[in-house]
Amino acid sequence: MHNESPITPARAEPRVAASASPGLRPGTAPLYAEQRQRAKRTALWVGAIAVLVYVGFILSGVIGR
C-alpha cells in the first residue's frame, strides 16, 4: 500500500463578479435603493409574522391550561 493519495488537492480561486466596482468586495453586486427598501420591508414583515407566531404559541399554552 502507498501513502500517496491518487486525488490531488485543488486550489480554490476567488470568484470576482464581472461588474464589480473596485471598492466592493469580490463576488458582491451593489443593491440599488429600491431593492434595498423592498428587502427591508420584506424582512420586517417576516419578523412581524415570526413574533405573532411566537406570541400565539405562548397564548395557546396559557389559555390551554
mmCIF file of the N, C-alpha and C atoms, coordinates in Angstrom:
data_MODEL
# 
_entry.id   MODEL 
# 
loop_
_atom_site.group_PDB 
_atom_site.id 
_atom_site.type_symbol 
_atom_site.label_atom_id 
_atom_site.label_alt_id 
_atom_site.label_comp_id 
_atom_site.label_asym_id 
_atom_site.label_entity_id 
_atom_site.label_seq_id 
_atom_site.pdbx_PDB_ins_code 
_atom_site.Cartn_x 
_atom_site.Cartn_y 
_atom_site.Cartn_z 
_atom_site.occupancy 
_atom_site.B_iso_or_equiv 
_atom_site.pdbx_formal_charge 
_atom_site.auth_seq_id 
_atom_site.auth_comp_id 
_atom_site.auth_asym_id 
_atom_site.auth_atom_id 
_atom_site.pdbx_PDB_model_num 
ATOM 1   N N  . MET A 1 1  ? 0.834   -1.171 0.000   1.00 0.00 ? 1  MET A N  1 
ATOM 2   C CA . MET A 1 1  ? 0.000   0.000  0.000   1.00 0.00 ? 1  MET A CA 1 
ATOM 3   C C  . MET A 1 1  ? 0.880   1.236  0.000   1.00 0.00 ? 1  MET A C  1 
ATOM 4   N N  . HIS A 1 2  ? 0.409   2.234  -0.687  1.00 0.00 ? 2  HIS A N  1 
ATOM 5   C CA . HIS A 1 2  ? 1.125   3.503  -0.727  1.00 0.00 ? 2  HIS A CA 1 
ATOM 6   C C  . HIS A 1 2  ? 0.431   4.510  0.167   1.00 0.00 ? 2  HIS A C  1 
ATOM 7   N N  . ASN A 1 3  ? 1.187   5.433  0.688   1.00 0.00 ? 3  ASN A N  1 
ATOM 8   C CA . ASN A 1 3  ? 0.626   6.515  1.485   1.00 0.00 ? 3  ASN A CA 1 
ATOM 9   C C  . ASN A 1 3  ? 0.203   7.699  0.636   1.00 0.00 ? 3  ASN A C  1 
ATOM 10  N N  . GLU A 1 4  ? 0.398   7.595  -0.661  1.00 0.00 ? 4  GLU A N  1 
ATOM 11  C CA . GLU A 1 4  ? 0.063   8.703  -1.540  1.00 0.00 ? 4  GLU A CA 1 
ATOM 12  C C  . GLU A 1 4  ? -1.383  8.587  -1.999  1.00 0.00 ? 4  GLU A C  1 
ATOM 13  N N  . SER A 1 5  ? -2.068  9.699  -1.996  1.00 0.00 ? 5  SER A N  1 
ATOM 14  C CA . SER A 1 5  ? -3.457  9.730  -2.433  1.00 0.00 ? 5  SER A CA 1 
ATOM 15  C C  . SER A 1 5  ? -3.505  9.963  -3.935  1.00 0.00 ? 5  SER A C  1 
ATOM 16  N N  . PRO A 1 6  ? -4.357  9.262  -4.662  1.00 0.00 ? 6  PRO A N  1 
ATOM 17  C CA . PRO A 1 6  ? -4.460  9.491  -6.103  1.00 0.00 ? 6  PRO A CA 1 
ATOM 18  C C  . PRO A 1 6  ? -5.164  10.810 -6.439  1.00 0.00 ? 6  PRO A C  1 
ATOM 19  N N  . ILE A 1 7  ? -5.796  11.428 -5.445  1.00 0.00 ? 7  ILE A N  1 
ATOM 20  C CA . ILE A 1 7  ? -6.515  12.672 -5.680  1.00 0.00 ? 7  ILE A CA 1 
ATOM 21  C C  . ILE A 1 7  ? -5.593  13.837 -5.316  1.00 0.00 ? 7  ILE A C  1 
ATOM 22  N N  . THR A 1 8  ? -5.421  14.744 -6.248  1.00 0.00 ? 8  THR A N  1 
ATOM 23  C CA . THR A 1 8  ? -4.585  15.907 -5.968  1.00 0.00 ? 8  THR A CA 1 
ATOM 24  C C  . THR A 1 8  ? -5.466  17.039 -5.454  1.00 0.00 ? 8  THR A C  1 
ATOM 25  N N  . PRO A 1 9  ? -5.022  17.750 -4.439  1.00 0.00 ? 9  PRO A N  1 
ATOM 26  C CA . PRO A 1 9  ? -5.833  18.840 -3.907  1.00 0.00 ? 9  PRO A CA 1 
ATOM 27  C C  . PRO A 1 9  ? -5.921  19.992 -4.912  1.00 0.00 ? 9  PRO A C  1 
ATOM 28  N N  . ALA A 1 10 ? -7.097  20.592 -4.984  1.00 0.00 ? 10 ALA A N  1 
ATOM 29  C CA . ALA A 1 10 ? -7.319  21.704 -5.902  1.00 0.00 ? 10 ALA A CA 1 
ATOM 30  C C  . ALA A 1 10 ? -7.277  23.012 -5.135  1.00 0.00 ? 10 ALA A C  1 
ATOM 31  N N  . ARG A 1 11 ? -6.792  24.044 -5.804  1.00 0.00 ? 11 ARG A N  1 
ATOM 32  C CA . ARG A 1 11 ? -6.773  25.368 -5.189  1.00 0.00 ? 11 ARG A CA 1 
ATOM 33  C C  . ARG A 1 11 ? -8.078  26.079 -5.495  1.00 0.00 ? 11 ARG A C  1 
ATOM 34  N N  . ALA A 1 12 ? -8.639  26.718 -4.490  1.00 0.00 ? 12 ALA A N  1 
ATOM 35  C CA . ALA A 1 12 ? -9.868  27.480 -4.687  1.00 0.00 ? 12 ALA A CA 1 
ATOM 36  C C  . ALA A 1 12 ? -9.505  28.872 -5.178  1.00 0.00 ? 12 ALA A C  1 
ATOM 37  N N  . GLU A 1 13 ? -10.033 29.245 -6.314  1.00 0.00 ? 13 GLU A N  1 
ATOM 38  C CA . GLU A 1 13 ? -9.799  30.570 -6.863  1.00 0.00 ? 13 GLU A CA 1 
ATOM 39  C C  . GLU A 1 13 ? -10.922 31.489 -6.423  1.00 0.00 ? 13 GLU A C  1 
ATOM 40  N N  . PRO A 1 14 ? -10.623 32.722 -6.010  1.00 0.00 ? 14 PRO A N  1 
ATOM 41  C CA . PRO A 1 14 ? -11.694 33.637 -5.612  1.00 0.00 ? 14 PRO A CA 1 
ATOM 42  C C  . PRO A 1 14 ? -12.550 34.029 -6.811  1.00 0.00 ? 14 PRO A C  1 
ATOM 43  N N  . ARG A 1 15 ? -13.867 34.079 -6.572  1.00 0.00 ? 15 ARG A N  1 
ATOM 44  C CA . ARG A 1 15 ? -14.774 34.475 -7.645  1.00 0.00 ? 15 ARG A CA 1 
ATOM 45  C C  . ARG A 1 15 ? -14.911 35.981 -7.639  1.00 0.00 ? 15 ARG A C  1 
ATOM 46  N N  . VAL A 1 16 ? -14.802 36.586 -8.784  1.00 0.00 ? 16 VAL A N  1 
ATOM 47  C CA . VAL A 1 16 ? -14.943 38.029 -8.912  1.00 0.00 ? 16 VAL A CA 1 
ATOM 48  C C  . VAL A 1 16 ? -16.026 38.296 -9.932  1.00 0.00 ? 16 VAL A C  1 
ATOM 49  N N  . ALA A 1 17 ? -17.018 39.095 -9.533  1.00 0.00 ? 17 ALA A N  1 
ATOM 50  C CA . ALA A 1 17 ? -18.096 39.443 -10.455 1.00 0.00 ? 17 ALA A CA 1 
ATOM 51  C C  . ALA A 1 17 ? -17.545 40.341 -11.554 1.00 0.00 ? 17 ALA A C  1 
ATOM 52  N N  . ALA A 1 18 ? -18.065 40.168 -12.751 1.00 0.00 ? 18 ALA A N  1 
ATOM 53  C CA . ALA A 1 18 ? -17.576 40.938 -13.884 1.00 0.00 ? 18 ALA A CA 1 
ATOM 54  C C  . ALA A 1 18 ? -17.883 42.422 -13.750 1.00 0.00 ? 18 ALA A C  1 
ATOM 55  N N  . SER A 1 19 ? -18.990 42.759 -13.085 1.00 0.00 ? 19 SER A N  1 
ATOM 56  C CA . SER A 1 19 ? -19.394 44.155 -12.989 1.00 0.00 ? 19 SER A CA 1 
ATOM 57  C C  . SER A 1 19 ? -19.091 44.763 -11.624 1.00 0.00 ? 19 SER A C  1 
ATOM 58  N N  . ALA A 1 20 ? -18.228 44.124 -10.853 1.00 0.00 ? 20 ALA A N  1 
ATOM 59  C CA . ALA A 1 20 ? -17.941 44.627 -9.510  1.00 0.00 ? 20 ALA A CA 1 
ATOM 60  C C  . ALA A 1 20 ? -17.078 45.878 -9.588  1.00 0.00 ? 20 ALA A C  1 
ATOM 61  N N  . SER A 1 21 ? -17.390 46.819 -8.723  1.00 0.00 ? 21 SER A N  1 
ATOM 62  C CA . SER A 1 21 ? -16.602 48.036 -8.638  1.00 0.00 ? 21 SER A CA 1 
ATOM 63  C C  . SER A 1 21 ? -15.359 47.766 -7.810  1.00 0.00 ? 21 SER A C  1 
ATOM 64  N N  . PRO A 1 22 ? -14.308 48.562 -7.972  1.00 0.00 ? 22 PRO A N  1 
ATOM 65  C CA . PRO A 1 22 ? -13.083 48.317 -7.201  1.00 0.00 ? 22 PRO A CA 1 
ATOM 66  C C  . PRO A 1 22 ? -13.283 48.455 -5.696  1.00 0.00 ? 22 PRO A C  1 
ATOM 67  N N  . GLY A 1 23 ? -14.247 49.252 -5.249  1.00 0.00 ? 23 GLY A N  1 
ATOM 68  C CA . GLY A 1 23 ? -14.452 49.462 -3.824  1.00 0.00 ? 23 GLY A CA 1 
ATOM 69  C C  . GLY A 1 23 ? -15.260 48.368 -3.157  1.00 0.00 ? 23 GLY A C  1 
ATOM 70  N N  . LEU A 1 24 ? -15.841 47.466 -3.936  1.00 0.00 ? 24 LEU A N  1 
ATOM 71  C CA . LEU A 1 24 ? -16.694 46.421 -3.368  1.00 0.00 ? 24 LEU A CA 1 
ATOM 72  C C  . LEU A 1 24 ? -15.914 45.147 -3.152  1.00 0.00 ? 24 LEU A C  1 
ATOM 73  N N  . ARG A 1 25 ? -16.426 44.323 -2.258  1.00 0.00 ? 25 ARG A N  1 
ATOM 74  C CA . ARG A 1 25 ? -15.816 43.012 -2.050  1.00 0.00 ? 25 ARG A CA 1 
ATOM 75  C C  . ARG A 1 25 ? -16.018 42.163 -3.287  1.00 0.00 ? 25 ARG A C  1 
ATOM 76  N N  . PRO A 1 26 ? -15.114 41.245 -3.563  1.00 0.00 ? 26 PRO A N  1 
ATOM 77  C CA . PRO A 1 26 ? -15.302 40.357 -4.718  1.00 0.00 ? 26 PRO A CA 1 
ATOM 78  C C  . PRO A 1 26 ? -16.546 39.499 -4.555  1.00 0.00 ? 26 PRO A C  1 
ATOM 79  N N  . GLY A 1 27 ? -17.291 39.325 -5.625  1.00 0.00 ? 27 GLY A N  1 
ATOM 80  C CA . GLY A 1 27 ? -18.474 38.478 -5.601  1.00 0.00 ? 27 GLY A CA 1 
ATOM 81  C C  . GLY A 1 27 ? -19.725 39.181 -5.152  1.00 0.00 ? 27 GLY A C  1 
ATOM 82  N N  . THR A 1 28 ? -19.674 40.483 -4.883  1.00 0.00 ? 28 THR A N  1 
ATOM 83  C CA . THR A 1 28 ? -20.868 41.203 -4.460  1.00 0.00 ? 28 THR A CA 1 
ATOM 84  C C  . THR A 1 28 ? -21.252 42.217 -5.519  1.00 0.00 ? 28 THR A C  1 
ATOM 85  N N  . ALA A 1 29 ? -22.520 42.435 -5.646  1.00 0.00 ? 29 ALA A N  1 
ATOM 86  C CA . ALA A 1 29 ? -23.027 43.439 -6.573  1.00 0.00 ? 29 ALA A CA 1 
ATOM 87  C C  . ALA A 1 29 ? -23.797 44.472 -5.765  1.00 0.00 ? 29 ALA A C  1 
ATOM 88  N N  . PRO A 1 30 ? -23.798 45.700 -6.178  1.00 0.00 ? 30 PRO A N  1 
ATOM 89  C CA . PRO A 1 30 ? -24.494 46.725 -5.392  1.00 0.00 ? 30 PRO A CA 1 
ATOM 90  C C  . PRO A 1 30 ? -25.999 46.533 -5.426  1.00 0.00 ? 30 PRO A C  1 
ATOM 91  N N  . LEU A 1 31 ? -26.632 46.735 -4.271  1.00 0.00 ? 31 LEU A N  1 
ATOM 92  C CA . LEU A 1 31 ? -28.087 46.714 -4.213  1.00 0.00 ? 31 LEU A CA 1 
ATOM 93  C C  . LEU A 1 31 ? -28.568 48.134 -4.406  1.00 0.00 ? 31 LEU A C  1 
ATOM 94  N N  . TYR A 1 32 ? -29.472 48.315 -5.301  1.00 0.00 ? 32 TYR A N  1 
ATOM 95  C CA . TYR A 1 32 ? -29.985 49.648 -5.548  1.00 0.00 ? 32 TYR A CA 1 
ATOM 96  C C  . TYR A 1 32 ? -30.972 50.019 -4.456  1.00 0.00 ? 32 TYR A C  1 
ATOM 97  N N  . ALA A 1 33 ? -31.275 51.317 -4.329  1.00 0.00 ? 33 ALA A N  1 
ATOM 98  C CA . ALA A 1 33 ? -32.091 51.818 -3.217  1.00 0.00 ? 33 ALA A CA 1 
ATOM 99  C C  . ALA A 1 33 ? -33.462 51.153 -3.180  1.00 0.00 ? 33 ALA A C  1 
ATOM 100 N N  . GLU A 1 34 ? -34.079 50.965 -4.332  1.00 0.00 ? 34 GLU A N  1 
ATOM 101 C CA . GLU A 1 34 ? -35.415 50.350 -4.359  1.00 0.00 ? 34 GLU A CA 1 
ATOM 102 C C  . GLU A 1 34 ? -35.350 48.897 -3.921  1.00 0.00 ? 34 GLU A C  1 
ATOM 103 N N  . GLN A 1 35 ? -34.351 48.163 -4.381  1.00 0.00 ? 35 GLN A N  1 
ATOM 104 C CA . GLN A 1 35 ? -34.199 46.761 -3.980  1.00 0.00 ? 35 GLN A CA 1 
ATOM 105 C C  . GLN A 1 35 ? -33.934 46.667 -2.481  1.00 0.00 ? 35 GLN A C  1 
ATOM 106 N N  . ARG A 1 36 ? -33.105 47.578 -1.988  1.00 0.00 ? 36 ARG A N  1 
ATOM 107 C CA . ARG A 1 36 ? -32.792 47.582 -0.563  1.00 0.00 ? 36 ARG A CA 1 
ATOM 108 C C  . ARG A 1 36 ? -34.038 47.866 0.268   1.00 0.00 ? 36 ARG A C  1 
ATOM 109 N N  . GLN A 1 37 ? -34.860 48.803 -0.208  1.00 0.00 ? 37 GLN A N  1 
ATOM 110 C CA . GLN A 1 37 ? -36.087 49.151 0.509   1.00 0.00 ? 37 GLN A CA 1 
ATOM 111 C C  . GLN A 1 37 ? -37.060 47.972 0.505   1.00 0.00 ? 37 GLN A C  1 
ATOM 112 N N  . ARG A 1 38 ? -37.189 47.288 -0.644  1.00 0.00 ? 38 ARG A N  1 
ATOM 113 C CA . ARG A 1 38 ? -38.083 46.123 -0.706  1.00 0.00 ? 38 ARG A CA 1 
ATOM 114 C C  . ARG A 1 38 ? -37.578 45.005 0.194   1.00 0.00 ? 38 ARG A C  1 
ATOM 115 N N  . ALA A 1 39 ? -36.267 44.791 0.222   1.00 0.00 ? 39 ALA A N  1 
ATOM 116 C CA . ALA A 1 39 ? -35.704 43.740 1.076   1.00 0.00 ? 39 ALA A CA 1 
ATOM 117 C C  . ALA A 1 39 ? -35.947 44.059 2.550   1.00 0.00 ? 39 ALA A C  1 
ATOM 118 N N  . LYS A 1 40 ? -35.807 45.339 2.911   1.00 0.00 ? 40 LYS A N  1 
ATOM 119 C CA . LYS A 1 40 ? -36.037 45.748 4.294   1.00 0.00 ? 40 LYS A CA 1 
ATOM 120 C C  . LYS A 1 40 ? -37.498 45.553 4.678   1.00 0.00 ? 40 LYS A C  1 
ATOM 121 N N  . ARG A 1 41 ? -38.405 45.929 3.772   1.00 0.00 ? 41 ARG A N  1 
ATOM 122 C CA . ARG A 1 41 ? -39.841 45.771 4.039   1.00 0.00 ? 41 ARG A CA 1 
ATOM 123 C C  . ARG A 1 41 ? -40.190 44.295 4.197   1.00 0.00 ? 41 ARG A C  1 
ATOM 124 N N  . THR A 1 42 ? -39.640 43.451 3.333   1.00 0.00 ? 42 THR A N  1 
ATOM 125 C CA . THR A 1 42 ? -39.901 42.013 3.420   1.00 0.00 ? 42 THR A CA 1 
ATOM 126 C C  . THR A 1 42 ? -39.378 41.441 4.741   1.00 0.00 ? 42 THR A C  1 
ATOM 127 N N  . ALA A 1 43 ? -38.184 41.867 5.133   1.00 0.00 ? 43 ALA A N  1 
ATOM 128 C CA . ALA A 1 43 ? -37.607 41.380 6.395   1.00 0.00 ? 43 ALA A CA 1 
ATOM 129 C C  . ALA A 1 43 ? -38.465 41.806 7.584   1.00 0.00 ? 43 ALA A C  1 
ATOM 130 N N  . LEU A 1 44 ? -38.988 43.018 7.541   1.00 0.00 ? 44 LEU A N  1 
ATOM 131 C CA . LEU A 1 44 ? -39.856 43.479 8.630   1.00 0.00 ? 44 LEU A CA 1 
ATOM 132 C C  . LEU A 1 44 ? -41.146 42.672 8.689   1.00 0.00 ? 44 LEU A C  1 
ATOM 133 N N  . TRP A 1 45 ? -41.729 42.372 7.532   1.00 0.00 ? 45 TRP A N  1 
ATOM 134 C CA . TRP A 1 45 ? -42.945 41.548 7.504   1.00 0.00 ? 45 TRP A CA 1 
ATOM 135 C C  . TRP A 1 45 ? -42.675 40.142 8.042   1.00 0.00 ? 45 TRP A C  1 
ATOM 136 N N  . VAL A 1 46 ? -41.584 39.544 7.618   1.00 0.00 ? 46 VAL A N  1 
ATOM 137 C CA . VAL A 1 46 ? -41.254 38.195 8.092   1.00 0.00 ? 46 VAL A CA 1 
ATOM 138 C C  . VAL A 1 46 ? -41.012 38.204 9.605   1.00 0.00 ? 46 VAL A C  1 
ATOM 139 N N  . GLY A 1 47 ? -40.328 39.241 10.093  1.00 0.00 ? 47 GLY A N  1 
ATOM 140 C CA . GLY A 1 47 ? -40.098 39.366 11.532  1.00 0.00 ? 47 GLY A CA 1 
ATOM 141 C C  . GLY A 1 47 ? -41.389 39.544 12.300  1.00 0.00 ? 47 GLY A C  1 
ATOM 142 N N  . ALA A 1 48 ? -42.291 40.362 11.768  1.00 0.00 ? 48 ALA A N  1 
ATOM 143 C CA . ALA A 1 48 ? -43.579 40.585 12.437  1.00 0.00 ? 48 ALA A CA 1 
ATOM 144 C C  . ALA A 1 48 ? -44.389 39.295 12.500  1.00 0.00 ? 48 ALA A C  1 
ATOM 145 N N  . ILE A 1 49 ? -44.385 38.539 11.420  1.00 0.00 ? 49 ILE A N  1 
ATOM 146 C CA . ILE A 1 49 ? -45.120 37.266 11.402  1.00 0.00 ? 49 ILE A CA 1 
ATOM 147 C C  . ILE A 1 49 ? -44.499 36.288 12.398  1.00 0.00 ? 49 ILE A C  1 
ATOM 148 N N  . ALA A 1 50 ? -43.166 36.271 12.479  1.00 0.00 ? 50 ALA A N  1 
ATOM 149 C CA . ALA A 1 50 ? -42.499 35.376 13.439  1.00 0.00 ? 50 ALA A CA 1 
ATOM 150 C C  . ALA A 1 50 ? -42.879 35.740 14.868  1.00 0.00 ? 50 ALA A C  1 
ATOM 151 N N  . VAL A 1 51 ? -42.941 37.031 15.166  1.00 0.00 ? 51 VAL A N  1 
ATOM 152 C CA . VAL A 1 51 ? -43.334 37.469 16.517  1.00 0.00 ? 51 VAL A CA 1 
ATOM 153 C C  . VAL A 1 51 ? -44.774 37.067 16.799  1.00 0.00 ? 51 VAL A C  1 
ATOM 154 N N  . LEU A 1 52 ? -45.664 37.238 15.817  1.00 0.00 ? 52 LEU A N  1 
ATOM 155 C CA . LEU A 1 52 ? -47.067 36.844 16.018  1.00 0.00 ? 52 LEU A CA 1 
ATOM 156 C C  . LEU A 1 52 ? -47.198 35.344 16.267  1.00 0.00 ? 52 LEU A C  1 
ATOM 157 N N  . VAL A 1 53 ? -46.437 34.537 15.535  1.00 0.00 ? 53 VAL A N  1 
ATOM 158 C CA . VAL A 1 53 ? -46.479 33.080 15.753  1.00 0.00 ? 53 VAL A CA 1 
ATOM 159 C C  . VAL A 1 53 ? -45.971 32.747 17.157  1.00 0.00 ? 53 VAL A C  1 
ATOM 160 N N  . TYR A 1 54 ? -44.890 33.409 17.560  1.00 0.00 ? 54 TYR A N  1 
ATOM 161 C CA . TYR A 1 54 ? -44.324 33.183 18.898  1.00 0.00 ? 54 TYR A CA 1 
ATOM 162 C C  . TYR A 1 54 ? -45.332 33.541 19.989  1.00 0.00 ? 54 TYR A C  1 
ATOM 163 N N  . VAL A 1 55 ? -45.929 34.714 19.865  1.00 0.00 ? 55 VAL A N  1 
ATOM 164 C CA . VAL A 1 55 ? -46.932 35.151 20.844  1.00 0.00 ? 55 VAL A CA 1 
ATOM 165 C C  . VAL A 1 55 ? -48.125 34.193 20.822  1.00 0.00 ? 55 VAL A C  1 
ATOM 166 N N  . GLY A 1 56 ? -48.506 33.726 19.643  1.00 0.00 ? 56 GLY A N  1 
ATOM 167 C CA . GLY A 1 56 ? -49.611 32.783 19.534  1.00 0.00 ? 56 GLY A CA 1 
ATOM 168 C C  . GLY A 1 56 ? -49.339 31.484 20.280  1.00 0.00 ? 56 GLY A C  1 
ATOM 169 N N  . PHE A 1 57 ? -48.109 30.977 20.164  1.00 0.00 ? 57 PHE A N  1 
ATOM 170 C CA . PHE A 1 57 ? -47.764 29.756 20.898  1.00 0.00 ? 57 PHE A CA 1 
ATOM 171 C C  . PHE A 1 57 ? -47.802 29.985 22.405  1.00 0.00 ? 57 PHE A C  1 
ATOM 172 N N  . ILE A 1 58 ? -47.306 31.125 22.838  1.00 0.00 ? 58 ILE A N  1 
ATOM 173 C CA . ILE A 1 58 ? -47.323 31.426 24.276  1.00 0.00 ? 58 ILE A CA 1 
ATOM 174 C C  . ILE A 1 58 ? -48.772 31.519 24.765  1.00 0.00 ? 58 ILE A C  1 
ATOM 175 N N  . LEU A 1 59 ? -49.603 32.270 24.030  1.00 0.00 ? 59 LEU A N  1 
ATOM 176 C CA . LEU A 1 59 ? -51.001 32.427 24.450  1.00 0.00 ? 59 LEU A CA 1 
ATOM 177 C C  . LEU A 1 59 ? -51.759 31.101 24.400  1.00 0.00 ? 59 LEU A C  1 
ATOM 178 N N  . SER A 1 60 ? -51.465 30.266 23.419  1.00 0.00 ? 60 SER A N  1 
ATOM 179 C CA . SER A 1 60 ? -52.162 28.970 23.364  1.00 0.00 ? 60 SER A CA 1 
ATOM 180 C C  . SER A 1 60 ? -51.770 28.087 24.557  1.00 0.00 ? 60 SER A C  1 
ATOM 181 N N  . GLY A 1 61 ? -50.541 28.225 25.015  1.00 0.00 ? 61 GLY A N  1 
ATOM 182 C CA . GLY A 1 61 ? -50.112 27.479 26.196  1.00 0.00 ? 61 GLY A CA 1 
ATOM 183 C C  . GLY A 1 61 ? -50.759 28.005 27.457  1.00 0.00 ? 61 GLY A C  1 
ATOM 184 N N  . VAL A 1 62 ? -50.916 29.303 27.544  1.00 0.00 ? 62 VAL A N  1 
ATOM 185 C CA . VAL A 1 62 ? -51.545 29.911 28.726  1.00 0.00 ? 62 VAL A CA 1 
ATOM 186 C C  . VAL A 1 62 ? -53.029 29.632 28.743  1.00 0.00 ? 62 VAL A C  1 
ATOM 187 N N  . ILE A 1 63 ? -53.665 29.758 27.592  1.00 0.00 ? 63 ILE A N  1 
ATOM 188 C CA . ILE A 1 63 ? -55.117 29.538 27.513  1.00 0.00 ? 63 ILE A CA 1 
ATOM 189 C C  . ILE A 1 63 ? -55.452 28.060 27.655  1.00 0.00 ? 63 ILE A C  1 
ATOM 190 N N  . GLY A 1 64 ? -54.566 27.187 27.206  1.00 0.00 ? 64 GLY A N  1 
ATOM 191 C CA . GLY A 1 64 ? -54.815 25.757 27.244  1.00 0.00 ? 64 GLY A CA 1 
ATOM 192 C C  . GLY A 1 64 ? -54.816 25.163 28.638  1.00 0.00 ? 64 GLY A C  1 
ATOM 193 N N  . ARG A 1 65 ? -54.333 25.889 29.613  1.00 0.00 ? 65 ARG A N  1 
ATOM 194 C CA . ARG A 1 65 ? -54.271 25.333 30.987  1.00 0.00 ? 65 ARG A CA 1 
ATOM 195 C C  . ARG A 1 65 ? -55.557 25.441 31.697  1.00 0.00 ? 65 ARG A C  1 
# 
